[in-house]
């Protein structure tokens, strides 16, 4: 009985989450004494999965699966799980995979544990740690179904190279036309920028920036750090920034390695959406801002003085180390 993982990709390129899921699966395979098989849909660089412990890759190439379709993808993964006799299926906690998970759980008749942050504390019974209450607490979930579905929380396990090689095998699942009853006509994406979903670092601004005309320094800081830009809900509501950059409980969740909040007071809804980030840095003129209680590092100061100075120092550091 093997472990099966779904490796998410975009534009033919595997995402970082695919390699993190592979790293986690390899460690779990060591606990359970089994192997790791990956399903890759329209992905080109699947050989890289071997570096992170995948033993075999089932390569699916089909133009009908070019755009993400939760029902069709779930059907593909179900067929792969049946072929590999998989007792554990692992996906990430990306936005797409959260749409995929409930459909896949039904297809597999599997118990589903989302937001998993660690390897199982026991495999018989199967008990696993995950976050709960918008990352304010941990929960130990027991899965008793024959097939177990795990949703790995982003950046919770990290990338761990195993220096292996994966065998590649063509996999041609049967596609059900009913899964394509609803289609996507077009998808517009920004190019040349780091997306919030993929970012290791996120630089976020709030109403303290006083207006959209001051966003240049946020973008410059993000550019120096190789980060994504984000904003608080009031900023997107006022039209200063696009709604796609709104992070928080009612926006996009963030689980970055570094989250820098500039001019954001720290409303509870915002904190709930970014609490999974590992290191939180806050820059605010108000020493009583709620965000400071959740911050790992805080700077009490004017963003219009602090941020340009920070950008200058970072540029100097990069120049010295380039």
NUVEX-913553 format. One line per 2 residues: number of its first residue (from 1); for each residue x negated, y, z of N, C-alpha, C. Coordinates in steps of 0.2 Angstrom, whole numbers, plus 2048, in hexadecimal, padded with zeros to 3 digits. Layout:
residues N
NUM) X:Y:Z:X:Y:Z:X:Y:Z | ...
***
This chain:
residues 322
1) 7FC:7FA:800:800:800:800:7FC:806:800 | 7FC:80A:7FB:7F8:810:7FA:7FB:817:7FC
3) 7F7:81C:7FC:7F9:823:7FE:7FA:826:7F7 | 7FF:829:7F6:800:82D:7EF:801:834:7F1
5) 7FD:838:7ED:7FD:840:7EE:800:843:7E7 | 803:848:7E8:805:84C:7E2:800:852:7E2
7) 7FD:853:7DC:7F8:859:7DC:7FA:85E:7D7 | 7FC:864:7DB:7FF:869:7D7:7FA:86D:7D2
9) 7FC:86F:7CD:7F8:872:7C8:7FC:878:7C5 | 7F8:87C:7C1:7FB:882:7BE:7F7:883:7B8
11) 7FA:884:7B2:7F6:885:7AC:7F1:880:7AA | 7F2:87A:7AC:7EE:874:7AB:7E8:874:7B0
13) 7E8:878:7B5:7E2:878:7BA:7E5:876:7C1 | 7E2:872:7C4:7E4:870:7CB:7E3:875:7D0
15) 7E8:876:7D4:7E7:87C:7D9:7E3:879:7DF | 7E1:87E:7E3:7DD:87C:7E9:7E1:877:7EE
17) 7E7:878:7EE:7EC:874:7F3:7EB:86D:7F1 | 7EA:86C:7EA:7E9:865:7E8:7E3:861:7EB
19) 7DE:865:7EC:7D8:862:7EF:7D8:862:7F6 | 7DC:866:7F9:7DD:866:800:7E2:85F:802
21) 7E7:85E:7FE:7EB:858:7FF:7E7:852:7FE | 7E2:852:7F9:7DE:84C:7F8:7D9:84B:7FE
23) 7D7:850:800:7D2:850:806:7D6:84D:80C | 7DC:84F:80D:7E0:84D:813:7E2:845:812
25) 7E4:844:80B:7E6:83D:80A:7E0:838:80B | 7DA:83A:809:7D4:836:80A:7D3:834:811
27) 7D3:839:815:7D2:838:81D:7D8:834:81F | 7DE:834:81D:7E3:830:81F:7E2:829:81C
29) 7E0:828:816:7DE:822:814:7D9:81E:818 | 7D4:822:81B:7D0:81F:81F:7D3:81C:826
31) 7D8:820:828:7DC:81E:82E:7E0:817:82D | 7E3:817:827:7E7:811:825:7E4:80C:821
33) 7DE:80D:81F:7DA:808:81B:7DD:806:814 | 7DF:80C:811:7E2:80B:80A:7DE:810:805
35) 7E1:811:7FF:7DE:815:7FA:7E3:81B:7F8 | 7E0:81F:7F4:7E4:825:7F3:7E5:826:7EB
37) 7EB:827:7E9:7EC:828:7E2:7F0:82E:7E1 | 7EE:832:7DC:7F1:839:7DB:7F5:839:7D4
39) 7FA:83C:7D5:7FE:83E:7CF:7FD:845:7CC | 7FA:845:7C6:7F9:84C:7C3:7FD:84D:7BD
41) 801:852:7BD:805:854:7B7:802:859:7B3 | 801:858:7AD:7FE:85D:7A8:7F8:860:7AB
43) 7F4:85D:7AE:7ED:860:7B1:7E7:85D:7AE | 7E2:862:7AD:7DD:860:7A9:7D7:85E:7AD
45) 7D6:861:7B2:7CF:860:7B6:7D0:85A:7BC | 7D3:855:7BA:7D5:850:7BF:7CF:84C:7C2
47) 7C9:84C:7BE:7C3:849:7C0:7C1:84C:7C7 | 7C2:852:7C8:7C0:855:7CE:7C3:852:7D5
49) 7C9:84F:7D4:7CC:84C:7DA:7C8:847:7DD | 7C4:843:7D9:7C0:83E:7DC:7BB:841:7E1
51) 7B9:847:7E0:7B4:84A:7E5:7B8:84B:7EC | 7BE:84A:7EC:7C2:84B:7F3:7C5:845:7F5
53) 7C3:83F:7F2:7C5:839:7F5:7CB:835:7F1 | 7CD:838:7EB:7D2:834:7E7:7CF:82E:7E4
55) 7D2:829:7E4:7CF:823:7E1:7D2:822:7DA | 7D8:824:7D9:7DB:823:7D2:7E0:829:7D1
57) 7E0:82B:7CA:7E4:831:7C8:7E9:82E:7C3 | 7EF:82F:7C4:7F4:82E:7BF:7F6:834:7BB
59) 7F3:834:7B5:7F4:83B:7B1:7FA:83A:7AD | 7FE:83F:7AE:805:840:7AA:804:846:7A6
61) 805:845:79F:805:84A:79A:80B:84A:796 | 80F:84F:797:816:850:794:818:857:793
63) 819:859:78D:81B:860:78C:821:862:790 | 826:85D:791:82C:85F:795:82B:860:79C
65) 825:85E:79F:823:860:7A6:81F:866:7A6 | 81E:86A:7A1:81A:870:7A1:81C:875:7A7
67) 822:876:7A7:824:87A:7AD:827:876:7B3 | 826:879:7B9:828:875:7BF:82F:874:7BF
69) 831:86E:7C0:838:86C:7C1:838:867:7C6 | 83B:869:7CC:83B:865:7D2:83E:85E:7D1
71) 844:85D:7CD:847:857:7CC:843:852:7C8 | 840:855:7C3:83C:851:7BE:836:84F:7C1
73) 832:853:7C5:82C:852:7C8:82D:84D:7CE | 833:84D:7D1:834:848:7D7:835:841:7D4
75) 838:841:7CE:839:83B:7CA:833:838:7C8 | 82E:83C:7C6:828:839:7C4:824:837:7CA
77) 824:83A:7CF:820:838:7D5:823:832:7D8 | 82A:831:7D8:82D:82B:7DA:82B:825:7D6
79) 82B:826:7CF:828:820:7CB:821:81E:7CD | 81D:823:7CE:816:822:7D0:815:81F:7D6
81) 81A:821:7DB:819:81D:7E2:81C:816:7E1 | 820:815:7DD:823:80E:7DC:81D:80A:7D9
83) 81A:80C:7D4:814:809:7D1:80F:807:7D5 | 80D:80C:7DA:807:80B:7DE:809:808:7E5
85) 80F:807:7E6:812:804:7EC:810:809:7F2 | 811:80F:7F1:80E:814:7F6:813:815:7FC
87) 810:814:802:814:815:808:814:81C:80B | 80F:820:809:80E:827:80B:80D:82B:804
89) 811:830:804:811:835:7FE:80F:83C:801 | 80A:83F:7FF:808:846:801:809:84B:7FC
91) 80C:851:7FE:80C:857:7FA:80A:85C:7FE | 809:862:7FB:807:868:7FE:80D:86C:801
93) 80C:872:804:812:876:806:813:87C:802 | 811:87C:7FC:812:882:7F7:819:883:7F6
95) 81B:888:7F3:822:88A:7F2:825:885:7ED | 821:883:7E8:824:87E:7E4:825:877:7E7
97) 820:875:7EB:821:86F:7EF:826:86E:7F4 | 828:874:7F7:82E:875:7FB:834:874:7F8
99) 835:876:7F2:83B:874:7EE:83B:86D:7EC | 835:86A:7EA:834:863:7E8:836:85E:7EE
101) 833:860:7F4:834:85B:7FA:83A:858:7FB | 840:85C:7FC:846:859:7FE:849:854:7F8
103) 848:856:7F2:84A:851:7EC:845:84B:7ED | 83F:84C:7EE:83A:846:7EE:83C:841:7F4
105) 83E:844:7FA:83F:840:800:845:83C:7FE | 84A:83F:7FB:850:83B:7F9:84F:835:7F4
107) 84B:837:7EF:849:832:7EA:845:82C:7ED | 841:82E:7F2:83C:829:7F5:840:825:7FB
109) 845:828:7FE:849:826:804:844:827:80A | 840:82C:80A:83A:82D:80E:83C:833:813
111) 839:832:819:839:837:81E:834:83C:81D | 836:842:81D:832:848:81B:82F:84C:821
113) 829:84D:822:826:852:827:822:857:823 | 825:85D:823:822:863:820:81D:867:825
115) 819:86B:822:815:86F:826:810:86B:82B | 80E:866:828:809:861:82C:802:865:82C
117) 7FF:864:832:7F9:868:833:7F3:863:836 | 7F5:85D:836:7EF:858:839:7F1:851:836
119) 7EC:84D:837:7ED:846:836:7F1:843:83B | 7F5:83D:839:7F9:83A:83E:7F6:838:845
121) 7F9:83A:84A:7F6:838:851:7F7:830:852 | 7FB:82D:84E:7FC:826:84E:7FF:824:848
123) 7FE:81E:845:801:81C:83F:806:816:840 | 807:814:846:80C:80F:848:80E:80F:84F
125) 813:813:851:817:817:84C:814:81D:849 | 816:81F:843:813:825:83F:815:82B:842
127) 811:82E:846:812:835:849:80D:83A:847 | 810:840:845:80C:845:842:80D:84C:844
129) 808:850:844:809:857:847:80A:85C:842 | 80F:860:843:811:865:83E:813:86C:842
131) 813:871:83E:815:878:841:81D:878:841 | 81F:87C:846:826:87D:847:828:884:849
133) 82E:886:849:830:88D:84B:82B:892:848 | 82B:892:841:827:897:83D:820:898:840
135) 81D:892:841:816:891:843:814:894:84A | 81A:894:84E:819:896:855:817:890:85A
137) 819:88A:857:818:884:85B:816:87E:857 | 814:879:85A:813:873:857:818:86D:859
139) 819:869:854:81E:863:855:81B:85D:853 | 81C:858:857:81A:851:855:820:84D:852
141) 81F:84C:84C:825:849:848:823:841:847 | 828:83D:849:828:836:847:82C:834:841
143) 828:831:83C:82C:82F:836:82C:827:836 | 832:825:836:833:81D:836:835:81A:830
145) 836:81E:82B:838:81B:824:832:817:821 | 834:812:81D:82F:80E:819:82A:813:815
147) 82D:818:812:828:81D:80E:829:823:812 | 823:826:813:822:82C:817:820:832:812
149) 823:838:812:821:83D:80E:81E:843:813 | 818:845:811:815:84A:815:814:850:811
151) 816:856:814:814:85D:811:80E:860:815 | 809:860:812:803:863:815:803:86B:815
153) 802:86E:81B:802:875:81B:7FB:878:818 | 7FC:87D:815:7F6:880:811:7F1:882:816
155) 7EA:881:814:7E5:882:818:7E4:87F:81F | 7E8:87A:820:7E8:877:827:7E3:871:828
157) 7E1:86F:822:7DC:869:822:7D5:86B:81F | 7D6:86F:81A:7D0:871:816:7CD:86C:811
159) 7C8:86E:80D:7C5:86A:808:7C0:866:80B | 7C0:860:80A:7BA:85B:80C:7B8:857:806
161) 7B2:858:804:7B0:854:7FE:7AE:84D:800 | 7B0:848:7FC:7AE:841:7FE:7A9:83E:7F9
163) 7A8:842:7F4:7A3:840:7EF:7A4:839:7EB | 7AB:838:7EA:7AD:832:7E6:7AE:833:7DF
165) 7B1:82E:7DC:7B3:82F:7D5:7BA:82C:7D4 | 7BE:82F:7D0:7C5:82D:7CF:7C6:829:7C9
167) 7C9:824:7C8:7CB:821:7C2:7D1:824:7C0 | 7D1:825:7B9:7D7:829:7B6:7DB:824:7B2
169) 7E1:825:7B3:7E6:820:7AF:7EC:824:7AC | 7EE:823:7A6:7F3:826:7A3:7FA:823:7A6
171) 7FE:828:7A8:804:826:7AB:80A:829:7A7 | 80F:825:7A5:814:828:7A0:81B:826:7A4
173) 81D:82A:7A8:823:828:7AC:829:82A:7A7 | 82F:826:7A8:835:827:7A4:838:82E:7A7
175) 83A:832:7A2:83D:839:7A4:844:838:7A3 | 848:83B:7A8:84F:83B:7A7:852:842:7A5
177) 855:842:79F:858:848:79C:85C:84C:7A1 | 85F:849:7A6:864:84C:7AA:85F:851:7AF
179) 859:84F:7B0:855:853:7B4:853:85A:7B1 | 854:85B:7AA:853:861:7A7:859:865:7A4
181) 85E:863:7A8:865:867:7A6:864:86F:7A7 | 860:870:7AC:85E:878:7AD:857:879:7AB
183) 856:87D:7A7:84F:87F:7A5:84C:886:7A6 | 846:887:7A5:843:88D:7A6:841:890:79F
185) 844:896:79E:843:899:797:83C:89D:797 | 83A:8A0:79D:833:8A3:79D:831:8A5:7A4
187) 82B:8A5:7A5:828:8A7:7AB:823:8AC:7AA | 824:8B2:7AE:81F:8B7:7AD:81A:8B7:7B3
189) 814:8B7:7B2:80F:8B7:7B8:80A:8BC:7B7 | 808:8BF:7BC:802:8C4:7BC:7FC:8C0:7BA
191) 7F7:8C3:7B7:7F1:8C0:7B5:7EB:8C4:7B8 | 7E6:8C1:7B9:7E0:8C4:7BB:7E0:8C6:7C3
193) 7E5:8C4:7C6:7E5:8C5:7CE:7E6:8BF:7D2 | 7E4:8BF:7D8:7E4:8B9:7DC:7EC:8BA:7DF
195) 7EF:8B4:7DE:7F6:8B4:7E1:7F6:8B2:7E8 | 7FB:8B5:7EB:7FC:8B4:7F3:7FC:8AC:7F4
197) 7FF:8A8:7F0:800:8A1:7F2:7F9:89E:7F2 | 7F4:8A0:7ED:7EE:89D:7ED:7E8:8A0:7F1
199) 7EA:8A6:7F4:7E4:8AA:7F6:7E2:8A7:7FD | 7DB:8A8:7FE:7D8:8A6:804:7D8:8AC:809
201) 7D8:8B2:805:7D8:8B9:809:7DE:8BD:806 | 7E2:8C0:80B:7E7:8C4:809:7E7:8CB:80C
203) 7E7:8D0:808:7E7:8D7:80B:7EE:8DA:80A | 7F1:8DC:810:7F8:8DE:810:7F9:8E5:812
205) 7FD:8E9:80F:7FE:8F0:812:805:8F1:814 | 806:8F6:818:80D:8F8:81A:80F:8FF:81A
207) 814:901:81D:816:908:81D:811:90D:81F | 80C:90B:823:807:90F:825:802:912:81F
209) 803:90F:81A:7FF:912:814:803:918:811 | 809:91A:813:80D:920:812:80F:921:80B
211) 80D:91C:806:810:91D:7FF:80C:918:7FA | 810:917:7F5:80C:912:7F0:806:915:7ED
213) 806:91C:7ED:800:91F:7EA:7F9:91D:7ED | 7FA:91B:7F4:7F4:919:7F8:7F2:912:7F7
215) 7F5:90E:7F3:7F4:907:7F3:7ED:905:7EF | 7EA:90A:7EC:7E4:909:7E9:7DF:906:7EE
217) 7DE:908:7F4:7D9:905:7F8:7DB:8FE:7FA | 7E1:8FC:7FB:7E3:8F6:7FC:7E1:8F1:7F7
219) 7E2:8F3:7F0:7E0:8EF:7EB:7D8:8EF:7EA | 7D5:8F4:7EC:7CD:8F4:7EB:7CA:8F0:7F1
221) 7CD:8F0:7F7:7CB:8EB:7FC:7CC:8E4:7FA | 7D2:8E3:7F7:7D4:8DC:7F5:7CF:8DA:7EF
223) 7CD:8DE:7EB:7C9:8DD:7E5:7C2:8DB:7E8 | 7BF:8DF:7ED:7B9:8DD:7F0:7B8:8D7:7F3
225) 7BE:8D5:7F6:7BE:8CF:7FA:7C1:8C9:7F6 | 7C3:8CA:7F0:7C6:8C4:7EC:7CC:8C2:7EF
227) 7D0:8C7:7F1:7D6:8C5:7F5:7DC:8C7:7F1 | 7E2:8C5:7F3:7E9:8C7:7F1:7EB:8CD:7F5
229) 7EF:8D1:7F1:7F3:8D6:7F5:7FA:8D4:7F7 | 7FC:8D7:7FC:803:8D6:7FF:805:8DC:802
231) 80C:8DB:805:80F:8E1:808:814:8DF:80D | 816:8E3:811:81B:8E2:816:822:8E3:812
233) 828:8E1:816:82E:8E1:813:830:8E8:811 | 82F:8ED:816:832:8F4:815:82E:8F7:80E
235) 828:8F5:80D:824:8F8:808:828:8F5:801 | 829:8EF:801:82C:8EC:7FB:833:8EF:7FA
237) 837:8F0:800:83E:8F2:7FF:83E:8FA:7FD | 839:8FD:7FE:838:904:7FC:836:905:7F5
239) 834:8FF:7F2:831:8FF:7EB:82A:901:7EA | 827:902:7F0:81F:903:7EF:81C:8FE:7EC
241) 81D:8F8:7ED:81A:8F2:7EA:81F:8ED:7E8 | 81E:8E8:7E3:822:8E3:7E1:824:8DF:7E6
243) 82B:8DC:7E6:82D:8D7:7EB:829:8D1:7EB | 826:8CF:7E6:821:8C9:7E6:81B:8CA:7EB
245) 81A:8D0:7ED:814:8D1:7F2:817:8D1:7F9 | 81D:8D1:7FA:820:8D1:801:81F:8CA:804
247) 81B:8CB:80A:81A:8C5:80E:81D:8C5:815 | 81F:8C0:818:822:8C0:81E:827:8BA:81E
249) 82B:8BA:823:830:8B5:824:836:8B5:81E | 837:8BB:81C:83C:8BC:817:839:8BD:810
251) 832:8BD:810:82E:8BD:809:82A:8B7:808 | 824:8B8:806:820:8B2:805:81C:8B0:80B
253) 81C:8AA:80D:818:8A8:813:810:8A8:811 | 80C:8AA:816:805:8AA:814:801:8A6:819
255) 7FD:8A2:817:7F9:89D:81B:7F1:89E:819 | 7EF:8A4:818:7E8:8A6:816:7E3:8A5:81B
257) 7DD:8A4:819:7D8:8A4:81E:7D6:8AA:822 | 7D8:8B0:81E:7D7:8B7:821:7DD:8BB:81E
259) 7E0:8BE:823:7E6:8C2:821:7E4:8C9:824 | 7E4:8CE:820:7E2:8D5:822:7E9:8D9:822
261) 7EB:8DC:827:7F1:8E0:827:7EF:8E7:828 | 7F1:8EC:824:7EF:8F3:824:7F6:8F7:824
263) 7F7:8FA:82A:7FC:8FF:82B:803:8FB:82B | 803:8F5:82E:809:8F1:82F:80A:8F0:837
265) 80F:8F2:839:811:8F2:841:811:8EB:843 | 814:8E6:840:814:8DF:842:81B:8DD:844
267) 820:8DE:841:827:8DC:842:827:8D5:843 | 82B:8D2:847:82B:8CB:848:82C:8C7:842
269) 830:8C9:83D:831:8C6:837:82B:8C5:833 | 827:8CB:833:820:8CB:82F:81C:8C6:832
271) 81B:8C6:839:816:8C1:83D:818:8BA:83B | 81F:8B9:83B:821:8B2:83A:81F:8AF:833
273) 81E:8B3:82E:81C:8B1:828:815:8B1:827 | 811:8B4:82B:809:8B4:82A:806:8B0:830
275) 809:8AE:834:806:8AB:83A:802:8A5:839 | 803:8A1:834:7FF:89C:832:7F8:89D:82F
277) 7F7:8A4:82E:7F0:8A6:82C:7EB:8A5:832 | 7E5:8A3:830:7E0:8A1:835:7DD:8A7:839
279) 7DB:8AC:835:7D9:8B2:838:7DD:8B8:836 | 7DF:8BC:83B:7E3:8C2:839:7E0:8C8:83C
281) 7DF:8CD:837:7DB:8D4:839:7E0:8D9:838 | 7E1:8DD:83D:7E6:8E3:83D:7E3:8EA:83D
283) 7E5:8EE:838:7E2:8F5:838:7E8:8F9:839 | 7E9:8FD:83F:7EF:901:840:7ED:907:845
285) 7F0:90D:844:7EE:913:848:7F2:912:84F | 7F7:90E:84F:7FB:90D:856:7F8:907:85A
287) 7F5:909:860:7F2:903:864:7F7:8FF:867 | 7FE:901:867:803:8FD:869:807:8F9:864
289) 804:8F9:85E:808:8F5:859:808:8EE:85A | 80E:8EB:85A:80F:8E4:85C:80A:8DF:858
291) 807:8E1:852:803:8DD:84E:7FD:8DB:852 | 7FA:8E0:856:7F4:8DF:85A:7F4:8D9:85F
293) 7FA:8D7:861:7FB:8D2:866:7FA:8CB:862 | 7FB:8CB:85B:7FA:8C5:858:7F3:8C5:854
295) 7F0:8CA:854:7EA:8CB:850:7E4:8C7:853 | 7DF:8C5:84F:7D9:8C2:852:7D4:8C8:852
297) 7D5:8CD:84E:7D0:8D3:84E:7D5:8D9:84D | 7D4:8DE:850:7D8:8E4:84F:7D3:8EA:84F
299) 7D5:8EF:84B:7D2:8F5:84A:7D7:8FB:84B | 7D6:8FF:850:7DB:905:851:7D8:90B:84E
301) 7DB:90C:848:7D8:912:844:7DC:913:83E | 7DA:919:83B:7DE:91B:835:7DC:917:82F
303) 7E0:914:82C:7DF:910:826:7DB:913:821 | 7DC:91A:820:7D9:91E:81B:7D2:920:81C
305) 7D0:91E:822:7C9:91F:824:7C6:918:825 | 7C9:913:828:7C6:90D:829:7C5:908:823
307) 7CB:908:81E:7CA:904:818:7C5:906:814 | 7C4:90D:812:7BF:90F:80D:7B8:90D:810
309) 7B7:90E:817:7B1:90C:81A:7AF:905:819 | 7B5:901:81A:7B4:8F9:81A:7B2:8F7:813
311) 7B5:8FA:80E:7B4:8F9:807:7AD:8FA:805 | 7AA:900:808:7A3:902:806:79E:8FD:809
313) 7A0:8FB:810:79B:8F6:813:79B:8EF:80F | 7A1:8ED:80D:7A2:8E7:80A:79E:8E7:803
315) 79F:8ED:7FF:79B:8ED:7F9:793:8ED:7FA | 791:8F0:800:78A:8F0:801:788:8E9:803
317) 78C:8E5:806:78A:8DF:808:78A:8DA:802 | 78F:8DB:7FE:78F:8D7:7F7:789:8D9:7F3
319) 787:8DF:7F3:781:8E1:7EF:77B:8DE:7F1 | 77A:8DE:7F8:774:8DB:7FB:773:8D4:7FA
321) 779:8D0:7FA:779:8C9:7F9:77B:8C6:7F2 | 77B:8CB:7ED:77C:8C8:7E7:776:8C6:7E3
***
